[in-house]
Structures are given as C-alpha cells and as structure tokens.
Amino acid sequence: MTDAGYLKLKGLITQLKSEMLELSGNFEEKRGRWSSEKRNVAIIKDPLSVKTKGAPSARFNKGVNLKKCGYCKLPGHNRRKCPVLNEVYLY
C-alpha cells in the first residue's frame, strides 16, 4: 500500500468515526440511554440465607435431657452399669 492510499484510508476512517459519534449522540438524546449519567443500573446482591429443613444442629441441643438408667432412672449411667441393679443381683 502506498502512502497516498494509507492517508486516504486514514481520512475515511476519521470521517466514519465522526459520523458514528454524531449518530450515537443523537441516539442518546432521543432515547436517553447509554449515557453514564442517565443509566439506571440494577445492582445484584448476595441472596439471603434461608434456614434449612432437617434435624436441628447439635449446638441447639446442649444441656437437654441427659441419658438415664432404664432401671433406677438416675442420670450418669445405663442399665448395664447400674449400681442398684448390681446390688440386687449380687445378693
């Protein structure tokens, strides 16, 4: 490509660029869109956390009903280790 051809193409590109800017300016004025001042952008935020279904977590069950012996109903041991039942079977 020669220097004359290059300069001619450069002039055409500059002319097209100015026409495009003029047309886009007219479009913005008519529609009120695409300008950063008038643009109403919706912002998408993180979703809210929702309580899930199912069994409650262990942190809510602290201090609830200790296991009791099936024989004497006292807490701290089970029927197999019950001292009252062991006394009964020993004698």
PDB file of N, CA, C and O in Angstrom:
ATOM      1  N   MET A   1       0.849  -1.160   0.000  1.00  0.00           N
ATOM      2  CA  MET A   1       0.000   0.000   0.000  1.00  0.00           C
ATOM      3  C   MET A   1       0.906   1.238   0.000  1.00  0.00           C
ATOM      4  O   MET A   1       1.936   1.280   0.673  1.00  0.00           O
ATOM      5  N   THR A   2       0.507   2.196  -0.741  1.00  0.00           N
ATOM      6  CA  THR A   2       1.313   3.414  -0.855  1.00  0.00           C
ATOM      7  C   THR A   2       0.946   4.400   0.234  1.00  0.00           C
ATOM      8  O   THR A   2      -0.049   4.234   0.940  1.00  0.00           O
ATOM      9  N   ASP A   3       1.760   5.420   0.355  1.00  0.00           N
ATOM     10  CA  ASP A   3       1.490   6.446   1.359  1.00  0.00           C
ATOM     11  C   ASP A   3       0.206   7.202   1.044  1.00  0.00           C
ATOM     12  O   ASP A   3      -0.526   7.578   1.960  1.00  0.00           O
ATOM     13  N   ALA A   4      -0.077   7.431  -0.230  1.00  0.00           N
ATOM     14  CA  ALA A   4      -1.290   8.151  -0.622  1.00  0.00           C
ATOM     15  C   ALA A   4      -2.534   7.328  -0.267  1.00  0.00           C
ATOM     16  O   ALA A   4      -3.521   7.866   0.235  1.00  0.00           O
ATOM     17  N   GLY A   5      -2.473   6.013  -0.535  1.00  0.00           N
ATOM     18  CA  GLY A   5      -3.603   5.130  -0.197  1.00  0.00           C
ATOM     19  C   GLY A   5      -3.833   5.058   1.304  1.00  0.00           C
ATOM     20  O   GLY A   5      -4.968   5.030   1.779  1.00  0.00           O
ATOM     21  N   TYR A   6      -2.721   5.030   2.041  1.00  0.00           N
ATOM     22  CA  TYR A   6      -2.821   4.984   3.503  1.00  0.00           C
ATOM     23  C   TYR A   6      -3.475   6.252   4.050  1.00  0.00           C
ATOM     24  O   TYR A   6      -4.356   6.183   4.908  1.00  0.00           O
ATOM     25  N   LEU A   7      -3.046   7.392   3.556  1.00  0.00           N
ATOM     26  CA  LEU A   7      -3.607   8.665   4.013  1.00  0.00           C
ATOM     27  C   LEU A   7      -5.082   8.788   3.652  1.00  0.00           C
ATOM     28  O   LEU A   7      -5.875   9.331   4.421  1.00  0.00           O
ATOM     29  N   LYS A   8      -5.450   8.265   2.444  1.00  0.00           N
ATOM     30  CA  LYS A   8      -6.850   8.310   2.024  1.00  0.00           C
ATOM     31  C   LYS A   8      -7.708   7.449   2.962  1.00  0.00           C
ATOM     32  O   LYS A   8      -8.778   7.884   3.389  1.00  0.00           O
ATOM     33  N   LEU A   9      -7.247   6.230   3.287  1.00  0.00           N
ATOM     34  CA  LEU A   9      -7.983   5.347   4.193  1.00  0.00           C
ATOM     35  C   LEU A   9      -8.073   5.940   5.604  1.00  0.00           C
ATOM     36  O   LEU A   9      -9.101   5.826   6.271  1.00  0.00           O
ATOM     37  N   LYS A  10      -6.991   6.567   6.043  1.00  0.00           N
ATOM     38  CA  LYS A  10      -6.992   7.180   7.360  1.00  0.00           C
ATOM     39  C   LYS A  10      -8.030   8.303   7.431  1.00  0.00           C
ATOM     40  O   LYS A  10      -8.717   8.452   8.442  1.00  0.00           O
ATOM     41  N   GLY A  11      -8.141   9.086   6.365  1.00  0.00           N
ATOM     42  CA  GLY A  11      -9.138  10.153   6.303  1.00  0.00           C
ATOM     43  C   GLY A  11     -10.553   9.600   6.315  1.00  0.00           C
ATOM     44  O   GLY A  11     -11.428  10.142   6.990  1.00  0.00           O
ATOM     45  N   LEU A  12     -10.788   8.500   5.555  1.00  0.00           N
ATOM     46  CA  LEU A  12     -12.120   7.881   5.533  1.00  0.00           C
ATOM     47  C   LEU A  12     -12.492   7.329   6.916  1.00  0.00           C
ATOM     48  O   LEU A  12     -13.632   7.463   7.361  1.00  0.00           O
ATOM     49  N   ILE A  13     -11.534   6.719   7.572  1.00  0.00           N
ATOM     50  CA  ILE A  13     -11.801   6.162   8.913  1.00  0.00           C
ATOM     51  C   ILE A  13     -12.126   7.279   9.890  1.00  0.00           C
ATOM     52  O   ILE A  13     -13.047   7.142  10.696  1.00  0.00           O
ATOM     53  N   THR A  14     -11.401   8.364   9.836  1.00  0.00           N
ATOM     54  CA  THR A  14     -11.667   9.509  10.717  1.00  0.00           C
ATOM     55  C   THR A  14     -13.052  10.085  10.450  1.00  0.00           C
ATOM     56  O   THR A  14     -13.768  10.450  11.383  1.00  0.00           O
ATOM     57  N   GLN A  15     -13.432  10.165   9.162  1.00  0.00           N
ATOM     58  CA  GLN A  15     -14.750  10.687   8.795  1.00  0.00           C
ATOM     59  C   GLN A  15     -15.850   9.769   9.322  1.00  0.00           C
ATOM     60  O   GLN A  15     -16.840  10.239   9.882  1.00  0.00           O
ATOM     61  N   LEU A  16     -15.674   8.443   9.139  1.00  0.00           N
ATOM     62  CA  LEU A  16     -16.667   7.488   9.634  1.00  0.00           C
ATOM     63  C   LEU A  16     -16.784   7.549  11.157  1.00  0.00           C
ATOM     64  O   LEU A  16     -17.878   7.444  11.711  1.00  0.00           O
ATOM     65  N   LYS A  17     -15.663   7.717  11.810  1.00  0.00           N
ATOM     66  CA  LYS A  17     -15.660   7.798  13.268  1.00  0.00           C
ATOM     67  C   LYS A  17     -16.461   9.008  13.744  1.00  0.00           C
ATOM     68  O   LYS A  17     -17.242   8.902  14.690  1.00  0.00           O
ATOM     69  N   SER A  18     -16.272  10.151  13.099  1.00  0.00           N
ATOM     70  CA  SER A  18     -17.004  11.353  13.496  1.00  0.00           C
ATOM     71  C   SER A  18     -18.496  11.206  13.216  1.00  0.00           C
ATOM     72  O   SER A  18     -19.324  11.673  13.998  1.00  0.00           O
ATOM     73  N   GLU A  19     -18.843  10.557  12.099  1.00  0.00           N
ATOM     74  CA  GLU A  19     -20.262  10.332  11.800  1.00  0.00           C
ATOM     75  C   GLU A  19     -20.896   9.391  12.821  1.00  0.00           C
ATOM     76  O   GLU A  19     -22.034   9.596  13.241  1.00  0.00           O
ATOM     77  N   MET A  20     -20.160   8.368  13.213  1.00  0.00           N
ATOM     78  CA  MET A  20     -20.677   7.416  14.209  1.00  0.00           C
ATOM     79  C   MET A  20     -20.898   8.114  15.554  1.00  0.00           C
ATOM     80  O   MET A  20     -21.911   7.884  16.215  1.00  0.00           O
ATOM     81  N   LEU A  21     -19.952   8.964  15.957  1.00  0.00           N
ATOM     82  CA  LEU A  21     -20.105   9.690  17.212  1.00  0.00           C
ATOM     83  C   LEU A  21     -21.296  10.633  17.170  1.00  0.00           C
ATOM     84  O   LEU A  21     -22.013  10.784  18.159  1.00  0.00           O
ATOM     85  N   GLU A  22     -21.504  11.266  16.023  1.00  0.00           N
ATOM     86  CA  GLU A  22     -22.638  12.168  15.861  1.00  0.00           C
ATOM     87  C   GLU A  22     -23.951  11.399  15.949  1.00  0.00           C
ATOM     88  O   GLU A  22     -24.890  11.835  16.614  1.00  0.00           O
ATOM     89  N   LEU A  23     -24.009  10.245  15.270  1.00  0.00           N
ATOM     90  CA  LEU A  23     -25.222   9.429  15.301  1.00  0.00           C
ATOM     91  C   LEU A  23     -25.492   8.888  16.704  1.00  0.00           C
ATOM     92  O   LEU A  23     -26.639   8.867  17.149  1.00  0.00           O
ATOM     93  N   SER A  24     -24.452   8.456  17.395  1.00  0.00           N
ATOM     94  CA  SER A  24     -24.660   7.928  18.745  1.00  0.00           C
ATOM     95  C   SER A  24     -25.114   9.040  19.693  1.00  0.00           C
ATOM     96  O   SER A  24     -25.891   8.788  20.614  1.00  0.00           O
ATOM     97  N   GLY A  25     -24.632  10.273  19.473  1.00  0.00           N
ATOM     98  CA  GLY A  25     -25.088  11.410  20.282  1.00  0.00           C
ATOM     99  C   GLY A  25     -26.550  11.688  20.049  1.00  0.00           C
ATOM    100  O   GLY A  25     -27.281  11.963  21.001  1.00  0.00           O
ATOM    101  N   ASN A  26     -27.001  11.624  18.810  1.00  0.00           N
ATOM    102  CA  ASN A  26     -28.419  11.821  18.504  1.00  0.00           C
ATOM    103  C   ASN A  26     -29.266  10.717  19.134  1.00  0.00           C
ATOM    104  O   ASN A  26     -30.356  10.967  19.647  1.00  0.00           O
ATOM    105  N   PHE A  27     -28.755   9.521  19.085  1.00  0.00           N
ATOM    106  CA  PHE A  27     -29.486   8.393  19.659  1.00  0.00           C
ATOM    107  C   PHE A  27     -29.644   8.565  21.163  1.00  0.00           C
ATOM    108  O   PHE A  27     -30.712   8.297  21.712  1.00  0.00           O
ATOM    109  N   GLU A  28     -28.581   9.011  21.833  1.00  0.00           N
ATOM    110  CA  GLU A  28     -28.644   9.222  23.277  1.00  0.00           C
ATOM    111  C   GLU A  28     -29.652  10.305  23.627  1.00  0.00           C
ATOM    112  O   GLU A  28     -30.386  10.179  24.607  1.00  0.00           O
ATOM    113  N   GLU A  29     -29.691  11.354  22.842  1.00  0.00           N
ATOM    114  CA  GLU A  29     -30.621  12.444  23.123  1.00  0.00           C
ATOM    115  C   GLU A  29     -32.062  11.994  22.938  1.00  0.00           C
ATOM    116  O   GLU A  29     -32.934  12.377  23.717  1.00  0.00           O
ATOM    117  N   LYS A  30     -32.323  11.183  21.912  1.00  0.00           N
ATOM    118  CA  LYS A  30     -33.691  10.741  21.643  1.00  0.00           C
ATOM    119  C   LYS A  30     -34.159   9.698  22.655  1.00  0.00           C
ATOM    120  O   LYS A  30     -35.282   9.772  23.154  1.00  0.00           O
ATOM    121  N   ARG A  31     -33.304   8.735  22.954  1.00  0.00           N
ATOM    122  CA  ARG A  31     -33.698   7.623  23.805  1.00  0.00           C
ATOM    123  C   ARG A  31     -33.364   7.835  25.285  1.00  0.00           C
ATOM    124  O   ARG A  31     -33.998   7.241  26.156  1.00  0.00           O
ATOM    125  N   GLY A  32     -32.398   8.657  25.561  1.00  0.00           N
ATOM    126  CA  GLY A  32     -31.990   8.852  26.939  1.00  0.00           C
ATOM    127  C   GLY A  32     -31.222   7.665  27.492  1.00  0.00           C
ATOM    128  O   GLY A  32     -31.162   7.479  28.707  1.00  0.00           O
ATOM    129  N   ARG A  33     -30.641   6.866  26.627  1.00  0.00           N
ATOM    130  CA  ARG A  33     -29.916   5.668  27.045  1.00  0.00           C
ATOM    131  C   ARG A  33     -28.431   5.827  26.753  1.00  0.00           C
ATOM    132  O   ARG A  33     -27.985   6.747  26.067  1.00  0.00           O
ATOM    133  N   TRP A  34     -27.702   4.886  27.308  1.00  0.00           N
ATOM    134  CA  TRP A  34     -26.273   4.722  27.034  1.00  0.00           C
ATOM    135  C   TRP A  34     -25.395   5.818  27.640  1.00  0.00           C
ATOM    136  O   TRP A  34     -24.170   5.718  27.565  1.00  0.00           O
ATOM    137  N   SER A  35     -25.968   6.839  28.225  1.00  0.00           N
ATOM    138  CA  SER A  35     -25.110   7.825  28.881  1.00  0.00           C
ATOM    139  C   SER A  35     -24.938   7.397  30.331  1.00  0.00           C
ATOM    140  O   SER A  35     -25.889   6.934  30.961  1.00  0.00           O
ATOM    141  N   SER A  36     -23.762   7.545  30.849  1.00  0.00           N
ATOM    142  CA  SER A  36     -23.477   7.067  32.201  1.00  0.00           C
ATOM    143  C   SER A  36     -24.236   7.864  33.253  1.00  0.00           C
ATOM    144  O   SER A  36     -24.493   7.351  34.342  1.00  0.00           O
ATOM    145  N   GLU A  37     -24.598   9.109  32.952  1.00  0.00           N
ATOM    146  CA  GLU A  37     -25.322   9.922  33.917  1.00  0.00           C
ATOM    147  C   GLU A  37     -26.778   9.484  34.046  1.00  0.00           C
ATOM    148  O   GLU A  37     -27.348   9.548  35.135  1.00  0.00           O
ATOM    149  N   LYS A  38     -27.371   9.048  32.970  1.00  0.00           N
ATOM    150  CA  LYS A  38     -28.792   8.702  32.969  1.00  0.00           C
ATOM    151  C   LYS A  38     -29.033   7.207  33.167  1.00  0.00           C
ATOM    152  O   LYS A  38     -30.179   6.795  33.343  1.00  0.00           O
ATOM    153  N   ARG A  39     -28.008   6.406  33.141  1.00  0.00           N
ATOM    154  CA  ARG A  39     -28.156   4.958  33.202  1.00  0.00           C
ATOM    155  C   ARG A  39     -28.604   4.548  34.602  1.00  0.00           C
ATOM    156  O   ARG A  39     -28.009   4.960  35.598  1.00  0.00           O
ATOM    157  N   ASN A  40     -29.641   3.745  34.669  1.00  0.00           N
ATOM    158  CA  ASN A  40     -30.140   3.228  35.935  1.00  0.00           C
ATOM    159  C   ASN A  40     -29.746   1.761  35.999  1.00  0.00           C
ATOM    160  O   ASN A  40     -30.400   0.907  35.401  1.00  0.00           O
ATOM    161  N   VAL A  41     -28.685   1.480  36.720  1.00  0.00           N
ATOM    162  CA  VAL A  41     -28.126   0.138  36.756  1.00  0.00           C
ATOM    163  C   VAL A  41     -28.652  -0.579  37.990  1.00  0.00           C
ATOM    164  O   VAL A  41     -28.564  -0.064  39.105  1.00  0.00           O
ATOM    165  N   ALA A  42     -29.202  -1.777  37.782  1.00  0.00           N
ATOM    166  CA  ALA A  42     -29.663  -2.597  38.900  1.00  0.00           C
ATOM    167  C   ALA A  42     -28.472  -3.365  39.455  1.00  0.00           C
ATOM    168  O   ALA A  42     -27.732  -4.007  38.709  1.00  0.00           O
ATOM    169  N   ILE A  43     -28.296  -3.294  40.762  1.00  0.00           N
ATOM    170  CA  ILE A  43     -27.187  -3.983  41.414  1.00  0.00           C
ATOM    171  C   ILE A  43     -27.711  -5.284  41.994  1.00  0.00           C
ATOM    172  O   ILE A  43     -28.694  -5.288  42.736  1.00  0.00           O
ATOM    173  N   ILE A  44     -27.063  -6.381  41.661  1.00  0.00           N
ATOM    174  CA  ILE A  44     -27.462  -7.689  42.155  1.00  0.00           C
ATOM    175  C   ILE A  44     -26.628  -7.997  43.389  1.00  0.00           C
ATOM    176  O   ILE A  44     -25.398  -7.988  43.341  1.00  0.00           O
ATOM    177  N   LYS A  45     -27.310  -8.269  44.491  1.00  0.00           N
ATOM    178  CA  LYS A  45     -26.636  -8.549  45.749  1.00  0.00           C
ATOM    179  C   LYS A  45     -26.663 -10.036  46.049  1.00  0.00           C
ATOM    180  O   LYS A  45     -27.330 -10.805  45.357  1.00  0.00           O
ATOM    181  N   ASP A  46     -25.932 -10.439  47.090  1.00  0.00           N
ATOM    182  CA  ASP A  46     -25.919 -11.829  47.517  1.00  0.00           C
ATOM    183  C   ASP A  46     -27.308 -12.217  48.020  1.00  0.00           C
ATOM    184  O   ASP A  46     -28.013 -11.387  48.594  1.00  0.00           O
ATOM    185  N   PRO A  47     -27.707 -13.479  47.809  1.00  0.00           N
ATOM    186  CA  PRO A  47     -29.019 -13.908  48.291  1.00  0.00           C
ATOM    187  C   PRO A  47     -29.039 -14.006  49.818  1.00  0.00           C
ATOM    188  O   PRO A  47     -27.999 -14.182  50.452  1.00  0.00           O
ATOM    189  N   LEU A  48     -30.233 -13.891  50.396  1.00  0.00           N
ATOM    190  CA  LEU A  48     -30.389 -14.026  51.831  1.00  0.00           C
ATOM    191  C   LEU A  48     -30.247 -15.483  52.221  1.00  0.00           C
ATOM    192  O   LEU A  48     -30.655 -16.368  51.470  1.00  0.00           O
ATOM    193  N   SER A  49     -29.673 -15.744  53.386  1.00  0.00           N
ATOM    194  CA  SER A  49     -29.538 -17.128  53.838  1.00  0.00           C
ATOM    195  C   SER A  49     -30.885 -17.584  54.396  1.00  0.00           C
ATOM    196  O   SER A  49     -31.571 -16.834  55.090  1.00  0.00           O
ATOM    197  N   VAL A  50     -31.244 -18.810  54.083  1.00  0.00           N
ATOM    198  CA  VAL A  50     -32.530 -19.362  54.481  1.00  0.00           C
ATOM    199  C   VAL A  50     -32.290 -20.534  55.413  1.00  0.00           C
ATOM    200  O   VAL A  50     -31.400 -21.351  55.176  1.00  0.00           O
ATOM    201  N   LYS A  51     -33.083 -20.620  56.475  1.00  0.00           N
ATOM    202  CA  LYS A  51     -32.972 -21.717  57.408  1.00  0.00           C
ATOM    203  C   LYS A  51     -33.383 -23.011  56.698  1.00  0.00           C
ATOM    204  O   LYS A  51     -34.456 -23.087  56.100  1.00  0.00           O
ATOM    205  N   THR A  52     -32.527 -24.013  56.770  1.00  0.00           N
ATOM    206  CA  THR A  52     -32.795 -25.257  56.058  1.00  0.00           C
ATOM    207  C   THR A  52     -33.668 -26.187  56.882  1.00  0.00           C
ATOM    208  O   THR A  52     -33.801 -26.036  58.096  1.00  0.00           O
ATOM    209  N   LYS A  53     -34.253 -27.144  56.196  1.00  0.00           N
ATOM    210  CA  LYS A  53     -35.074 -28.138  56.870  1.00  0.00           C
ATOM    211  C   LYS A  53     -34.172 -29.253  57.379  1.00  0.00           C
ATOM    212  O   LYS A  53     -32.995 -29.327  57.024  1.00  0.00           O
ATOM    213  N   GLY A  54     -34.729 -30.107  58.202  1.00  0.00           N
ATOM    214  CA  GLY A  54     -33.969 -31.242  58.701  1.00  0.00           C
ATOM    215  C   GLY A  54     -33.777 -31.164  60.204  1.00  0.00           C
ATOM    216  O   GLY A  54     -34.340 -30.303  60.881  1.00  0.00           O
ATOM    217  N   ALA A  55     -32.977 -32.074  60.701  1.00  0.00           N
ATOM    218  CA  ALA A  55     -32.729 -32.136  62.131  1.00  0.00           C
ATOM    219  C   ALA A  55     -31.951 -30.910  62.580  1.00  0.00           C
ATOM    220  O   ALA A  55     -31.068 -30.440  61.863  1.00  0.00           O
ATOM    221  N   PRO A  56     -32.270 -30.385  63.764  1.00  0.00           N
ATOM    222  CA  PRO A  56     -31.530 -29.220  64.256  1.00  0.00           C
ATOM    223  C   PRO A  56     -30.081 -29.582  64.548  1.00  0.00           C
ATOM    224  O   PRO A  56     -29.764 -30.736  64.838  1.00  0.00           O
ATOM    225  N   SER A  57     -29.221 -28.601  64.470  1.00  0.00           N
ATOM    226  CA  SER A  57     -27.804 -28.865  64.696  1.00  0.00           C
ATOM    227  C   SER A  57     -27.539 -29.141  66.166  1.00  0.00           C
ATOM    228  O   SER A  57     -28.366 -28.817  67.018  1.00  0.00           O
ATOM    229  N   ALA A  58     -26.402 -29.731  66.467  1.00  0.00           N
ATOM    230  CA  ALA A  58     -26.061 -30.150  67.823  1.00  0.00           C
ATOM    231  C   ALA A  58     -25.893 -28.969  68.763  1.00  0.00           C
ATOM    232  O   ALA A  58     -26.059 -29.135  69.971  1.00  0.00           O
ATOM    233  N   ARG A  59     -25.574 -27.795  68.266  1.00  0.00           N
ATOM    234  CA  ARG A  59     -25.340 -26.668  69.158  1.00  0.00           C
ATOM    235  C   ARG A  59     -26.613 -26.210  69.856  1.00  0.00           C
ATOM    236  O   ARG A  59     -26.532 -25.528  70.877  1.00  0.00           O
ATOM    237  N   PHE A  60     -27.776 -26.560  69.342  1.00  0.00           N
ATOM    238  CA  PHE A  60     -29.025 -26.183  69.977  1.00  0.00           C
ATOM    239  C   PHE A  60     -29.467 -27.222  71.011  1.00  0.00           C
ATOM    240  O   PHE A  60     -30.375 -26.945  71.795  1.00  0.00           O
ATOM    241  N   ASN A  61     -28.857 -28.399  71.035  1.00  0.00           N
ATOM    242  CA  ASN A  61     -29.277 -29.479  71.924  1.00  0.00           C
ATOM    243  C   ASN A  61     -28.427 -29.595  73.178  1.00  0.00           C
ATOM    244  O   ASN A  61     -28.517 -30.606  73.874  1.00  0.00           O
ATOM    245  N   LYS A  62     -27.609 -28.605  73.492  1.00  0.00           N
ATOM    246  CA  LYS A  62     -26.748 -28.687  74.673  1.00  0.00           C
ATOM    247  C   LYS A  62     -27.590 -28.612  75.943  1.00  0.00           C
ATOM    248  O   LYS A  62     -28.513 -27.805  76.050  1.00  0.00           O
ATOM    249  N   GLY A  63     -27.252 -29.461  76.889  1.00  0.00           N
ATOM    250  CA  GLY A  63     -27.923 -29.418  78.179  1.00  0.00           C
ATOM    251  C   GLY A  63     -29.316 -30.014  78.178  1.00  0.00           C
ATOM    252  O   GLY A  63     -30.035 -29.862  79.166  1.00  0.00           O
ATOM    253  N   VAL A  64     -29.721 -30.672  77.133  1.00  0.00           N
ATOM    254  CA  VAL A  64     -31.055 -31.247  77.063  1.00  0.00           C
ATOM    255  C   VAL A  64     -30.970 -32.696  77.511  1.00  0.00           C
ATOM    256  O   VAL A  64     -30.061 -33.420  77.105  1.00  0.00           O
ATOM    257  N   ASN A  65     -31.906 -33.123  78.341  1.00  0.00           N
ATOM    258  CA  ASN A  65     -32.061 -34.489  78.834  1.00  0.00           C
ATOM    259  C   ASN A  65     -30.812 -35.359  78.769  1.00  0.00           C
ATOM    260  O   ASN A  65     -30.439 -35.856  77.706  1.00  0.00           O
ATOM    261  N   LEU A  66     -30.182 -35.533  79.909  1.00  0.00           N
ATOM    262  CA  LEU A  66     -29.066 -36.471  79.995  1.00  0.00           C
ATOM    263  C   LEU A  66     -29.626 -37.880  79.948  1.00  0.00           C
ATOM    264  O   LEU A  66     -30.771 -38.112  80.335  1.00  0.00           O
ATOM    265  N   LYS A  67     -28.825 -38.816  79.477  1.00  0.00           N
ATOM    266  CA  LYS A  67     -29.259 -40.213  79.443  1.00  0.00           C
ATOM    267  C   LYS A  67     -29.445 -40.725  80.866  1.00  0.00           C
ATOM    268  O   LYS A  67     -28.632 -40.444  81.747  1.00  0.00           O
ATOM    269  N   LYS A  68     -30.516 -41.476  81.085  1.00  0.00           N
ATOM    270  CA  LYS A  68     -30.825 -42.007  82.411  1.00  0.00           C
ATOM    271  C   LYS A  68     -30.854 -43.529  82.363  1.00  0.00           C
ATOM    272  O   LYS A  68     -31.058 -44.146  81.317  1.00  0.00           O
ATOM    273  N   CYS A  69     -30.650 -44.081  83.494  1.00  0.00           N
ATOM    274  CA  CYS A  69     -30.688 -45.535  83.634  1.00  0.00           C
ATOM    275  C   CYS A  69     -32.114 -46.029  83.420  1.00  0.00           C
ATOM    276  O   CYS A  69     -33.066 -45.395  83.876  1.00  0.00           O
ATOM    277  N   GLY A  70     -32.265 -47.147  82.734  1.00  0.00           N
ATOM    278  CA  GLY A  70     -33.589 -47.707  82.490  1.00  0.00           C
ATOM    279  C   GLY A  70     -34.175 -48.395  83.711  1.00  0.00           C
ATOM    280  O   GLY A  70     -35.375 -48.668  83.743  1.00  0.00           O
ATOM    281  N   TYR A  71     -33.357 -48.682  84.715  1.00  0.00           N
ATOM    282  CA  TYR A  71     -33.831 -49.386  85.908  1.00  0.00           C
ATOM    283  C   TYR A  71     -34.160 -48.418  87.045  1.00  0.00           C
ATOM    284  O   TYR A  71     -35.285 -48.395  87.545  1.00  0.00           O
ATOM    285  N   CYS A  72     -33.158 -47.612  87.453  1.00  0.00           N
ATOM    286  CA  CYS A  72     -33.362 -46.725  88.603  1.00  0.00           C
ATOM    287  C   CYS A  72     -33.697 -45.296  88.211  1.00  0.00           C
ATOM    288  O   CYS A  72     -34.007 -44.484  89.083  1.00  0.00           O
ATOM    289  N   LYS A  73     -33.644 -44.967  86.936  1.00  0.00           N
ATOM    290  CA  LYS A  73     -33.979 -43.645  86.383  1.00  0.00           C
ATOM    291  C   LYS A  73     -33.039 -42.526  86.845  1.00  0.00           C
ATOM    292  O   LYS A  73     -33.404 -41.353  86.774  1.00  0.00           O
ATOM    293  N   LEU A  74     -31.849 -42.867  87.311  1.00  0.00           N
ATOM    294  CA  LEU A  74     -30.869 -41.866  87.712  1.00  0.00           C
ATOM    295  C   LEU A  74     -29.934 -41.577  86.544  1.00  0.00           C
ATOM    296  O   LEU A  74     -29.608 -42.479  85.773  1.00  0.00           O
ATOM    297  N   PRO A  75     -29.502 -40.323  86.409  1.00  0.00           N
ATOM    298  CA  PRO A  75     -28.591 -39.998  85.302  1.00  0.00           C
ATOM    299  C   PRO A  75     -27.151 -40.421  85.615  1.00  0.00           C
ATOM    300  O   PRO A  75     -26.790 -40.633  86.773  1.00  0.00           O
ATOM    301  N   GLY A  76     -26.339 -40.539  84.562  1.00  0.00           N
ATOM    302  CA  GLY A  76     -24.911 -40.796  84.731  1.00  0.00           C
ATOM    303  C   GLY A  76     -24.497 -42.217  84.424  1.00  0.00           C
ATOM    304  O   GLY A  76     -23.303 -42.506  84.351  1.00  0.00           O
ATOM    305  N   HIS A  77     -25.452 -43.109  84.243  1.00  0.00           N
ATOM    306  CA  HIS A  77     -25.104 -44.493  83.883  1.00  0.00           C
ATOM    307  C   HIS A  77     -26.286 -45.105  83.142  1.00  0.00           C
ATOM    308  O   HIS A  77     -27.352 -44.499  83.037  1.00  0.00           O
ATOM    309  N   ASN A  78     -26.079 -46.325  82.628  1.00  0.00           N
ATOM    310  CA  ASN A  78     -27.161 -47.033  81.954  1.00  0.00           C
ATOM    311  C   ASN A  78     -27.521 -48.285  82.741  1.00  0.00           C
ATOM    312  O   ASN A  78     -26.940 -48.538  83.797  1.00  0.00           O
ATOM    313  N   ARG A  79     -28.445 -49.052  82.255  1.00  0.00           N
ATOM    314  CA  ARG A  79     -28.934 -50.228  82.976  1.00  0.00           C
ATOM    315  C   ARG A  79     -27.829 -51.269  83.180  1.00  0.00           C
ATOM    316  O   ARG A  79     -27.793 -51.943  84.210  1.00  0.00           O
ATOM    317  N   ARG A  80     -26.940 -51.396  82.212  1.00  0.00           N
ATOM    318  CA  ARG A  80     -25.874 -52.397  82.310  1.00  0.00           C
ATOM    319  C   ARG A  80     -24.892 -52.069  83.445  1.00  0.00           C
ATOM    320  O   ARG A  80     -24.365 -52.977  84.088  1.00  0.00           O
ATOM    321  N   LYS A  81     -24.643 -50.762  83.692  1.00  0.00           N
ATOM    322  CA  LYS A  81     -23.701 -50.340  84.720  1.00  0.00           C
ATOM    323  C   LYS A  81     -24.404 -49.849  85.988  1.00  0.00           C
ATOM    324  O   LYS A  81     -23.766 -49.215  86.830  1.00  0.00           O
ATOM    325  N   CYS A  82     -25.658 -50.116  86.139  1.00  0.00           N
ATOM    326  CA  CYS A  82     -26.442 -49.598  87.258  1.00  0.00           C
ATOM    327  C   CYS A  82     -25.968 -50.207  88.592  1.00  0.00           C
ATOM    328  O   CYS A  82     -25.952 -51.429  88.745  1.00  0.00           O
ATOM    329  N   PRO A  83     -25.583 -49.353  89.555  1.00  0.00           N
ATOM    330  CA  PRO A  83     -25.115 -49.888  90.846  1.00  0.00           C
ATOM    331  C   PRO A  83     -26.255 -50.508  91.654  1.00  0.00           C
ATOM    332  O   PRO A  83     -26.029 -51.462  92.398  1.00  0.00           O
ATOM    333  N   VAL A  84     -27.458 -49.993  91.523  1.00  0.00           N
ATOM    334  CA  VAL A  84     -28.604 -50.540  92.254  1.00  0.00           C
ATOM    335  C   VAL A  84     -28.924 -51.938  91.750  1.00  0.00           C
ATOM    336  O   VAL A  84     -29.167 -52.843  92.547  1.00  0.00           O
ATOM    337  N   LEU A  85     -28.926 -52.120  90.454  1.00  0.00           N
ATOM    338  CA  LEU A  85     -29.233 -53.422  89.869  1.00  0.00           C
ATOM    339  C   LEU A  85     -28.132 -54.426  90.178  1.00  0.00           C
ATOM    340  O   LEU A  85     -28.413 -55.608  90.380  1.00  0.00           O
ATOM    341  N   ASN A  86     -26.870 -53.970  90.217  1.00  0.00           N
ATOM    342  CA  ASN A  86     -25.758 -54.860  90.551  1.00  0.00           C
ATOM    343  C   ASN A  86     -25.875 -55.355  91.993  1.00  0.00           C
ATOM    344  O   ASN A  86     -25.530 -56.503  92.276  1.00  0.00           O
ATOM    345  N   GLU A  87     -26.359 -54.505  92.914  1.00  0.00           N
ATOM    346  CA  GLU A  87     -26.547 -54.916  94.305  1.00  0.00           C
ATOM    347  C   GLU A  87     -27.622 -55.976  94.412  1.00  0.00           C
ATOM    348  O   GLU A  87     -27.514 -56.911  95.206  1.00  0.00           O
ATOM    349  N   VAL A  88     -28.682 -55.820  93.587  1.00  0.00           N
ATOM    350  CA  VAL A  88     -29.790 -56.771  93.634  1.00  0.00           C
ATOM    351  C   VAL A  88     -29.319 -58.137  93.171  1.00  0.00           C
ATOM    352  O   VAL A  88     -29.687 -59.148  93.769  1.00  0.00           O
ATOM    353  N   TYR A  89     -28.510 -58.189  92.116  1.00  0.00           N
ATOM    354  CA  TYR A  89     -28.046 -59.474  91.577  1.00  0.00           C
ATOM    355  C   TYR A  89     -26.945 -60.093  92.406  1.00  0.00           C
ATOM    356  O   TYR A  89     -26.756 -61.309  92.375  1.00  0.00           O
ATOM    357  N   LEU A  90     -26.212 -59.275  93.152  1.00  0.00           N
ATOM    358  CA  LEU A  90     -25.133 -59.825  93.971  1.00  0.00           C
ATOM    359  C   LEU A  90     -25.679 -60.579  95.187  1.00  0.00           C
ATOM    360  O   LEU A  90     -25.034 -61.515  95.660  1.00  0.00           O
ATOM    361  N   TYR A  91     -26.850 -60.195  95.705  1.00  0.00           N
ATOM    362  CA  TYR A  91     -27.378 -60.824  96.905  1.00  0.00           C
ATOM    363  C   TYR A  91     -28.485 -61.742  96.588  1.00  0.00           C
ATOM    364  O   TYR A  91     -29.051 -62.362  97.488  1.00  0.00           O
TER     365      TYR A  91
END
